[in-house]
């Protein structure tokens, strides 16, 4: 064991001592790389073959790219400007091509002289910069570039065959500069300690870690890259799964109070009240939960289900079972609107069973309280008192539940709604509020492919509700191409009027709020996104659209607005009026995305739908068709038919299967985005592992990790793995601190 620190040293060396302070500072600030090991694990995004030109047609907007292309044309223009009023200003316009597409490069002022000499027609080079649109054409302004010249001794064949690694880069640090820095530290790869147990590596025919690092940065052939990636994927999957397996192992050692429902108690009374029978799926999942609750270590279960599959009912039955057994249950919601909504629907479902200690309440009843940050002092004091005395069996609230002041009599179950908005650390804070760790049930309405569940929620067992209850209506979804066919949008508003005419209600969703305060904070105009710049208009806003609709196509209907910056009491009042049917049309931001349940709302129009993610659109759409009448969802977009954004909307319109959509969503986004919202840095540290494509690797790594942790929880037999794990968890802790 004494040898381990010595072996670590070359990779733990700071970049400052190897590359110099200036380069190290840029690497730390812009790429988060601090040590030689960090830099060795900064892998190429892709490889260019010298001589093979990049496809310019597929360049992403507003991203930093590196392309290999040939100069087709270069022109120097002179013009008058404030700095050069006599026409001495200079602009160099260079057109590069890959044989099929073209891209314009622009250089201004004193920066034109060198490129004017270097970039002659026919010259081949690597260019690096941010893609923007000017005059409806793609361009790179002031790109960095590196000429690709074959040395006279080097034959054309070897030149064309060499693989150039292209690294994830930034404006301050181009790909080839990163490549040169890696060349400097590459010898240290020989000292890399292998985190994989020998038997696992040999059994799967994986190359040793030093060889993998060498091959990923300096491949001679495409087979080298494949070998390296196969090995490095295993590292990422295995180290992450070991971290999760150790968490599960530690959780399993914790004591918990078994909670079994009374034979003829609150749960039995509640079930007798239900006007319908539970679906087969709800019964199966409830059994899994009740079995967990009856054990003497804490349940850690993820309940995922389609929008409207009845997750809240399943969670409420679990809460009632715990109250039956003498404990208390807390439901944690991500927003005040949702906490109030849950409170209303729980009280409604329970009837007199929610009136514990009140006149007319059933003898088996309990008290259901709500606790949010904006409550008045008196109401808050009463709620806190009901919790500490045990008077309240169920509490529903926001982050306010986690505060130090909140004390429970005997917290037995925590239900977390919409897990991706809560971190592991918040779960742990709530856990500390029970006499012994409470049982935990996490609900998510975003269907998650199996591999993501294993990666993101790997410390939880999973239950899936994939049946919709009887009586839920189908939802028809259509894309409304507002730019190509404006009469389609007019028809959309007619359809809303028809729904209201039939006694129903509608939602209109916009990407932003749109009041002056937001637009001009501190007298500055709102920062526009590249899409806005390209379209020359900001995203549509709730306040503007509500005003236009009330005066125009929906004149005469009751139109109200709802958004996140309204006072909580006002939000609640708006939701109550809409739920009661007093409002015809609710124009809102995504504050209605999750959990809002108004069965009489049958139509939804989503403005600028291309500005929302796939799963967000699916969530929003789930707010309609919740009653017996069919639902209608219209996705309004001005994006052209051939664009990726329109293809995304077509996919949403084509299926109601949330699991299918979550796969599409994942395939279109970067892994880091998906895992980054998962609650910790560890999950977003994946570089080569793709959670959709690498399903087998993740599943096998999970099994291997569970086996290893069961045999050696402290990982004493694998020092290299312990070091890799420390690095991963350091990153995780760092992320927590940054989040504050």
GUMARVEX-426280 format. One record per residue (C-alpha): residue number from 1; x, y, z. Coordinates in steps of 0.001 Angstrom, whole numbers, plus 500000, padded with zeros to 6 digits. Last residue first. Example, Ala and Ser with C-alpha at 12.3 -4.5 7.8 and 13.67 -1.06 7.14 Angstrom:
BEGIN
    i       X       Y       Z
    2  513670  498940  507140
    1  512300  495500  507800
REM end
This chain:
BEGIN
    i       X       Y       Z
  740  475757  526268  497276
  739  475627  524882  493735
  738  479386  525386  493564
  737  479822  523401  496767
  736  477764  520519  495392
  735  479777  520524  492164
  734  483027  520324  494113
  733  481673  517372  496066
  732  480981  515495  492827
  731  484410  516311  491407
  730  485985  515034  494592
  729  483765  511956  494256
  728  485160  511119  490821
  727  488780  511678  491872
  726  488278  509598  495020
  725  486747  506827  492901
  724  489718  506776  490523
  723  492051  506523  493537
  722  490018  503723  495093
  721  489984  501887  491757
  720  493781  501977  491548
  719  494019  500601  495112
  718  491987  497482  494192
  717  492204  494815  496944
  716  491244  497217  499742
  715  488038  498255  497961
  714  486359  499136  501318
  713  483216  497132  500440
  712  485259  494049  499361
  711  483084  491014  498572
  710  479719  492817  498277
  709  481466  495786  496615
  708  483048  493528  493953
  707  479816  491688  493086
  706  477766  494905  492929
  705  480408  496499  490678
  704  480492  493496  488323
  703  476684  493543  488000
  702  476565  497315  487385
  701  479442  497090  484897
  700  477513  494431  482955
  699  474400  496651  482721
  698  476465  499728  481793
  697  478485  497878  479123
  696  475305  496371  477647
  695  473466  499708  477424
  694  476369  501415  475695
  693  474393  503035  472878
  692  471919  504883  475118
  691  474132  506019  478000
  690  477040  506944  475773
  689  480316  506400  477650
  688  483202  508370  476139
  687  483331  511466  478329
  686  481102  510810  481311
  685  481748  513254  484159
  684  478132  514407  484241
  683  477032  511743  486706
  682  479851  512385  489108
  681  479072  516092  489133
  680  475784  515570  490886
  679  472033  515813  490771
  678  470807  514268  487547
  677  470631  517485  485603
  676  474198  516848  484474
  675  473350  513331  483356
  674  471165  514399  480481
  673  473156  517506  479699
  672  476457  515641  479950
  671  475286  512989  477515
  670  474834  515625  474839
  669  471382  515931  473355
  668  469736  514509  470244
  667  470111  510844  471172
  666  468849  511564  474652
  665  465660  513250  473440
  664  464977  510448  470949
  663  465372  507904  473778
  662  463126  509994  476036
  661  460556  510109  473237
  660  460383  506302  473022
  659  459979  506070  476795
  658  457287  508761  476726
  657  455146  506892  474189
  656  452607  509443  472929
  655  454059  509277  469415
  654  454116  511175  466093
  653  453620  514724  467392
  652  456747  514448  469550
  651  458776  513120  466605
  650  457469  515903  464336
  649  458573  518433  466961
  648  462128  517029  466954
  647  462206  517044  463148
  646  461163  520708  463294
  645  464101  521575  465556
  644  466511  519636  463316
  643  465521  521913  460428
  642  464112  520663  457084
  641  460594  522019  457657
  640  461726  525552  458460
  639  461296  526823  462043
  638  458327  529106  462702
  637  456790  526752  465252
  636  453405  526086  466876
  635  452930  522672  468506
  634  449173  522025  468841
  633  448020  519559  471524
  632  444438  518216  471519
  631  442891  516025  474196
  630  439900  513659  473946
  629  437043  514106  476486
  628  436865  511704  479482
  627  439299  513636  481658
  626  443082  514026  481694
  625  443272  514685  477941
  624  445397  517780  478601
  623  448247  518367  481115
  622  450273  515526  479578
  621  451118  517793  476628
  620  453315  519833  478951
  619  455246  516772  480089
  618  455739  515552  476499
  617  456913  519030  475465
  616  459382  519022  478380
  615  460581  515555  477373
  614  461379  516789  473858
  613  463069  520035  474913
  612  461402  523430  474449
  611  462426  526229  472047
  610  460944  524367  469061
  609  457466  524868  470578
  608  457609  528597  469767
  607  454004  528748  471075
  606  452519  525610  472658
  605  448723  525443  472132
  604  446933  523127  474557
  603  443389  521800  474379
  602  441258  519577  476655
  601  441206  521257  480059
  600  438225  519757  481965
  599  440462  517240  483776
  598  442464  520026  485469
  597  445571  518410  487003
  596  448807  520362  487277
  595  451466  517784  488184
  594  454304  518968  485999
  593  454665  521544  483226
  592  452268  524202  484563
  591  455175  526530  485529
  590  456250  525997  481915
  589  455045  529535  481152
  588  451338  530304  481090
  587  448320  531585  479147
  586  445260  529983  480796
  585  442106  529974  478661
  584  438480  529615  479732
  583  438687  530802  483360
  582  435904  530097  485892
  581  436222  526309  485404
  580  436959  525604  489082
  579  440477  524401  488200
  578  441095  527675  486306
  577  439834  529779  489230
  576  441947  527750  491688
  575  445029  528020  489477
  574  444665  531827  489252
  573  444193  532095  493046
  572  447282  529939  493680
  571  449407  532052  491380
  570  448125  535228  493088
  569  448929  533797  496535
  568  452418  532773  495335
  567  453168  536324  494065
  566  453788  536210  490304
  565  457353  535624  489120
  564  456802  532014  488028
  563  454028  532618  485507
  562  450247  532382  485140
  561  448035  534512  482880
  560  444250  534721  482504
  559  441851  534696  479499
  558  438032  534527  479902
  557  436716  534460  476327
  556  435221  537533  474591
  555  438119  538056  472215
  554  440012  534787  471609
  553  441272  535686  468076
  552  442047  539344  468879
  551  441935  541530  471985
  550  442205  538662  474496
  549  444619  536812  472198
  548  446965  539780  471718
  547  447036  540567  475469
  546  447676  536940  476435
  545  450408  536754  473757
  544  452233  539835  475042
  543  452073  538835  478738
  542  453086  535213  478101
  541  456070  535984  475856
  540  457117  534800  472413
  539  460845  534245  472008
  538  462723  537324  470793
  537  462753  538385  467144
  536  465448  538949  464531
  535  465224  535331  463369
  534  468977  534831  463317
  533  469501  537013  466360
  532  466763  535160  468211
  531  468333  531814  467272
  530  471721  533101  468459
  529  470167  533871  471887
  528  469437  537465  472794
  527  470669  539093  475971
  526  467821  541226  477345
  525  468441  544953  476884
  524  470304  546738  479643
  523  468698  549473  481764
  522  469604  547690  484994
  521  467380  544762  484087
  520  465746  545750  480825
  519  463811  542786  479451
  518  462885  541204  482755
  517  461573  544416  484250
  516  459729  545227  481014
  515  457536  542147  481239
  514  457916  539235  478886
  513  457200  535987  480717
  512  459087  533500  478560
  511  458767  530317  476497
  510  454975  530518  475941
  509  452212  527979  476744
  508  448510  528422  475834
  507  446227  526213  477924
  506  442598  525412  477135
  505  439193  524865  478731
  504  436051  522823  477967
  503  432315  523598  477746
  502  431887  522732  474059
  501  432298  526412  473122
  500  435637  526348  474967
  499  436772  523500  472702
  498  435455  525346  469598
  497  437232  528581  470627
  496  440523  526636  470970
  495  439933  525084  467514
  494  439405  528579  466050
  493  442727  529633  467625
  492  444466  526730  465845
  491  442708  527659  462565
  490  444346  531105  462667
  489  447672  529330  463219
  488  447072  527108  460160
  487  446253  530263  458119
  486  449875  531384  458701
  485  451178  528471  456571
  484  454940  528614  455972
  483  455831  530752  459038
  482  453251  529313  461480
  481  454008  525634  460760
  480  451460  524114  463212
  479  452747  520680  464338
  478  449948  518347  465418
  477  449202  516223  468498
  476  446013  514203  469182
  475  445725  513165  472836
  474  443919  509925  473729
  473  441578  509967  476701
  472  442169  508580  480182
  471  439039  506662  481256
  470  440848  503501  482277
  469  444175  504233  483972
  468  447272  504495  481742
  467  449623  501536  481925
  466  453412  502014  482051
  465  454015  502323  485770
  464  457672  501375  486351
  463  459371  500497  489647
  462  463135  501029  490047
  461  465546  500300  492905
  460  467593  503392  493767
  459  471367  504000  494031
  458  471716  503788  490255
  457  469440  506778  489736
  456  471564  508486  487098
  455  473387  505520  485630
  454  470941  502650  486119
  453  467934  504890  485336
  452  469831  506138  482297
  451  470375  502556  481176
  450  466709  501631  481610
  449  465409  504520  479499
  448  463761  507199  481634
  447  460130  508250  481483
  446  459874  511801  482785
  445  457045  511710  485302
  444  459463  511049  488138
  443  458608  509878  491627
  442  461188  509147  494362
  441  460148  507000  497321
  440  462345  507047  500421
  439  461943  505197  503734
  438  462937  507250  506767
  437  466379  507049  508428
  436  465848  506526  512171
  435  464423  509140  514515
  434  463572  510913  511236
  433  464819  514373  510215
  432  468244  513230  508975
  431  466706  511716  505853
  430  465429  515135  504856
  429  469008  516443  504680
  428  470138  513301  502808
  427  467527  513785  500092
  426  468654  517400  499815
  425  472281  516243  499366
  424  471301  513747  496670
  423  470011  516703  494701
  422  466447  517600  493912
  421  465115  518892  490576
  420  465784  515621  488758
  419  463604  513796  491284
  418  460245  515110  490088
  417  458244  514473  493282
  416  460148  513259  496348
  415  458189  511038  498769
  414  459718  510812  502257
  413  458455  508089  504574
  412  458631  507373  508331
  411  459042  510768  510000
  410  458189  510370  513693
  409  457264  513581  515584
  408  458795  515763  512880
  407  460886  518934  513227
  406  461212  521783  510699
  405  463448  524570  512025
  404  466524  523229  510221
  403  465008  523801  506776
  402  464339  520760  504554
  401  460552  521176  504527
  400  460939  524718  503067
  399  462311  523007  499936
  398  458641  522631  498944
  397  455743  521149  500870
  396  453187  518441  501569
  395  452836  517129  505099
  394  450964  513948  506026
  393  450230  512498  509476
  392  449635  515905  511059
  391  448930  515702  514807
  390  452394  514184  515300
  389  453279  516840  517886
  388  456267  518118  515858
  387  454338  518185  512595
  386  451170  519892  513880
  385  453360  522536  515596
  384  455227  523263  512345
  383  451889  523677  510516
  382  450563  526010  513238
  381  453696  528188  513118
  380  453475  528362  509307
  379  449835  529423  509389
  378  450655  532151  511947
  377  453775  533390  510103
  376  452145  533648  506647
  375  453242  531093  504054
  374  455791  532085  501378
  373  458353  529342  501998
  372  455889  526457  501751
  371  454330  523986  504212
  370  451020  522189  503555
  369  449179  520135  506158
  368  447143  516901  505996
  367  445612  515835  509339
  366  444701  512201  509949
  365  441387  510379  509829
  364  440556  506984  511357
  363  437779  508485  513509
  362  436471  510241  510372
  361  436455  514034  510401
  360  433097  515737  510959
  359  434518  518105  513595
  358  438260  518255  513135
  357  441016  516263  514854
  356  441846  514453  511604
  355  440086  515992  508599
  354  441992  514244  505788
  353  439891  511036  506080
  352  436804  513272  505612
  351  437689  513570  501903
  350  440851  511612  501042
  349  440881  512257  497284
  348  440027  515961  497741
  347  442629  516436  500484
  346  445247  514773  498238
  345  444172  516874  495189
  344  444338  520170  497072
  343  447673  519417  498742
  342  449172  518246  495449
  341  448096  521516  493745
  340  449456  523624  496627
  339  452823  521796  496423
  338  452782  522103  492612
  337  452241  525857  492625
  336  454882  526164  495365
  335  457465  524420  493207
  334  459671  521266  493323
  333  457388  519132  495528
  332  458441  517160  498647
  331  455784  514821  500045
  330  456326  514034  503735
  329  454916  511001  505588
  328  454405  510486  509321
  327  454569  507260  511323
  326  452121  505226  513442
  325  451753  502204  511156
  324  448550  503598  509650
  323  450470  506810  508839
  322  452986  504619  506942
  321  450218  502857  504975
  320  448643  506270  504225
  319  451925  507489  502707
  318  452206  504362  500531
  317  448591  504887  499354
  316  449476  508516  498525
  315  452469  507399  496439
  314  450320  505015  494357
  313  447697  507770  493857
  312  450383  510273  492847
  311  451836  507816  490299
  310  448493  507475  488491
  309  449643  506869  484902
  308  448955  510494  483927
  307  452331  511243  482336
  306  454001  507871  481999
  305  455669  506373  484985
  304  458715  506266  487145
  303  458720  505234  490761
  302  462307  505220  492041
  301  462794  503260  495267
  300  465124  503533  498223
  299  463390  501648  501074
  298  465206  502012  504396
  297  466297  498942  506376
  296  464030  496975  508709
  295  461686  495684  506011
  294  457896  496251  505806
  293  458250  499425  503709
  292  460027  497452  500974
  291  457176  494898  500686
  290  454671  497800  500641
  289  456552  499450  497748
  288  456763  496296  495596
  287  453066  495588  496357
  286  452099  499139  495322
  285  453991  498623  492022
  284  451981  495475  491230
  283  448635  497035  492214
  282  449309  500204  490185
  281  450318  498107  487160
  280  447149  495974  487355
  279  445113  499168  487388
  278  443462  500201  490661
  277  439679  499940  490846
  276  437493  503020  490524
  275  435378  505368  492702
  274  437943  505145  495534
  273  436323  505455  498981
  272  436888  501798  499974
  271  440602  502231  499180
  270  440741  505153  501643
  269  439077  503185  504453
  268  441520  500283  503939
  267  444465  502717  503929
  266  443293  504429  507138
  265  442968  501234  509147
  264  441566  497731  509015
  263  444631  495507  508897
  262  447002  498263  509984
  261  449610  499139  507342
  260  453132  497798  507878
  259  456018  500206  508491
  258  459384  498627  509411
  257  461462  501201  511337
  256  464792  501722  509611
  255  468413  500714  510297
  254  471186  501652  507870
  253  473362  498834  506477
  252  471384  498749  503195
  251  472123  502439  502679
  250  475890  501760  502857
  249  475596  498984  500242
  248  473429  501163  497981
  247  476012  503967  498240
  246  478826  501498  497602
  245  476955  500195  494536
  244  476539  503781  493270
  243  480261  504563  493539
  242  481065  501131  492032
  241  478649  501896  489166
  240  480471  505172  488431
  239  483908  503504  488480
  238  482605  500694  486241
  237  480852  502784  483601
  236  483697  505270  483251
  235  486460  502669  483201
  234  484490  500408  480853
  233  484034  503250  478399
  232  487799  503846  478578
  231  488547  500266  477410
  230  486148  500229  474469
  229  487309  503750  473544
  228  490986  502738  473472
  227  490438  499608  471395
  226  488174  501490  468906
  225  490710  504322  468574
  224  493530  501871  467889
  223  491337  500087  465284
  222  490961  503453  463498
  221  494707  503360  462900
  220  497844  505089  464142
  219  496143  506555  467197
  218  497905  509244  469238
  217  495490  510564  471864
  216  493129  507575  472199
  215  495924  505051  471618
  214  498259  506420  474303
  213  495476  506626  476872
  212  494371  503047  476082
  211  497959  501746  476355
  210  498377  503331  479792
  209  494967  501874  480857
  208  495674  498231  479959
  207  493833  496867  476855
  206  490484  495109  477401
  205  490095  491394  476545
  204  486936  491044  478632
  203  488272  488423  481043
  202  491645  490174  481145
  201  490128  493454  482339
  200  487774  491842  484872
  199  490465  489529  486240
  198  492970  492387  486515
  197  490605  494583  488585
  196  489901  497841  486710
  195  491171  501124  488217
  194  494589  500879  486485
  193  497202  503256  487863
  192  498537  505613  485173
  191  502354  505699  485214
  190  502755  505036  481460
  189  500365  507950  480835
  188  503164  510255  482118
  187  504804  510052  478663
  186  501709  511859  477252
  185  502300  515107  479175
  184  504007  517120  476413
  183  501958  515640  473519
  182  498863  516540  475547
  181  499930  520199  475533
  180  500409  520090  471744
  179  496926  518581  471250
  178  495378  521254  473510
  177  497012  523881  471288
  176  495644  522015  468253
  175  492075  522139  469582
  174  492062  525872  470216
  173  492186  527387  473699
  172  490652  530781  474368
  171  487675  530310  472028
  170  487073  526927  473627
  169  487963  523345  472778
  168  486609  519794  472843
  167  489563  518140  471120
  166  490165  517251  467455
  165  492682  514391  467062
  164  494376  514432  463639
  163  494605  510934  462129
  162  497342  510384  459559
  161  496292  508734  456265
  160  496398  511735  453949
  159  499918  512684  454998
  158  501154  509093  454895
  157  499883  508743  451329
  156  501088  512180  450151
  155  504656  511239  451028
  154  506449  513138  453770
  153  509925  514228  452715
  152  508654  517567  451374
  151  506762  518272  454579
  150  503012  518324  453986
  149  501433  521615  455000
  148  498255  521899  457048
  147  497905  525546  458054
  146  496618  526202  461566
  145  493683  528549  462087
  144  492022  530716  464730
  143  488703  532083  463524
  142  488122  535854  463405
  141  484377  535616  462683
  140  483194  532165  461538
  139  480228  532361  459156
  138  476969  530726  458176
  137  474853  532779  455775
  136  471460  534425  456405
  135  473034  537903  456234
  134  475246  536889  459151
  133  474767  533619  461035
  132  477161  532368  463719
  131  479542  529422  464154
  130  482171  529921  466865
  129  485802  529401  465922
  128  488511  526981  464752
  127  489969  526502  461289
  126  492292  523647  460280
  125  494026  524370  456991
  124  494268  523640  453261
  123  495479  526350  450904
  122  493948  526233  447389
  121  493120  529954  447328
  120  495566  531893  449555
  119  495028  531966  453281
  118  498466  532767  454674
  117  499245  536328  453452
  116  495731  537715  453991
  115  495510  535621  457187
  114  498552  537543  458549
  113  497393  541029  457565
  112  493677  540904  458437
  111  493897  541219  462259
  110  494738  544946  462065
  109  491119  545651  461248
  108  488707  542802  460586
  107  488755  539079  459666
  106  485719  537195  458305
  105  485433  533500  457411
  104  482574  532327  455166
  103  481546  528691  454936
  102  480784  526617  451864
  101  479232  523183  451311
  100  479906  520447  448730
   99  483610  520415  447912
   98  484668  520997  451494
   97  484820  524731  451020
   96  486337  527868  452502
   95  485372  531448  451601
   94  487623  534180  452968
   93  486435  537750  453576
   92  489131  540173  454762
   91  487860  543491  456128
   90  489894  546684  456177
   89  489188  550156  457547
   88  491116  552858  455645
   87  488051  554466  454091
   86  488840  557908  455361
   85  486844  557604  458598
   84  489038  554812  460046
   83  488026  554380  463695
   82  484437  555528  463095
   81  484375  553428  459906
   80  485012  553818  456171
   79  485573  550685  454115
   78  488320  548667  452420
   77  487670  545118  451234
   76  490168  542222  450940
   75  488958  539121  449120
   74  489870  535436  449572
   73  488392  532489  447589
   72  488219  528725  447674
   71  490350  528069  450776
   70  490303  524359  451642
   69  488791  522703  454685
   68  489446  521033  458032
   67  486935  522168  460620
   66  487107  522907  464345
   65  483917  524027  466058
   64  482833  526226  468969
   63  479065  526162  469035
   62  476579  528941  468267
   61  474891  527040  465456
   60  475911  523419  464750
   59  477847  522666  461522
   58  476263  519913  459438
   57  476677  521409  455930
   56  480396  522044  456408
   55  481239  518395  456020
   54  484913  518226  457018
   53  487558  517552  454391
   52  489570  514323  454317
   51  493120  515256  453377
   50  494435  514644  456817
   49  491991  512277  458446
   48  490094  514185  461051
   47  489438  512666  464455
   46  486591  513142  466939
   45  485837  514593  470364
   44  489437  513933  471428
   43  489772  512906  475080
   42  490426  515115  478109
   41  491444  512217  480387
   40  495160  512879  479817
   39  494533  516531  480757
   38  492894  515633  484069
   37  495766  513213  484865
   36  498374  515941  484244
   35  496488  518086  486759
   34  494157  521112  486793
   33  491669  520800  483928
   32  488342  522647  484392
   31  488165  523429  480659
   30  487954  527238  480596
   29  489398  528362  483913
   28  491785  525472  484605
   27  493055  525193  481024
   26  493461  528981  480737
   25  495436  529101  484014
   24  497616  526125  482999
   23  498525  527853  479705
   22  499659  531028  481533
   21  501348  529286  484505
   20  503715  526985  482570
   19  502986  523667  480856
   18  504528  521167  483306
   17  504634  522979  486674
   16  501309  524739  486024
   15  499715  521497  484875
   14  499843  520292  488469
   13  501372  516865  489095
   12  498748  514345  490160
   11  499430  512125  487154
   10  503172  511874  487862
    9  502550  511449  491618
    8  500113  508584  491805
    7  502706  505817  491734
    6  504485  507355  494706
    5  501203  507606  496617
    4  500419  503908  495959
    3  503735  502404  496968
    2  502928  502385  500675
    1  500000  500000  500000
REM end
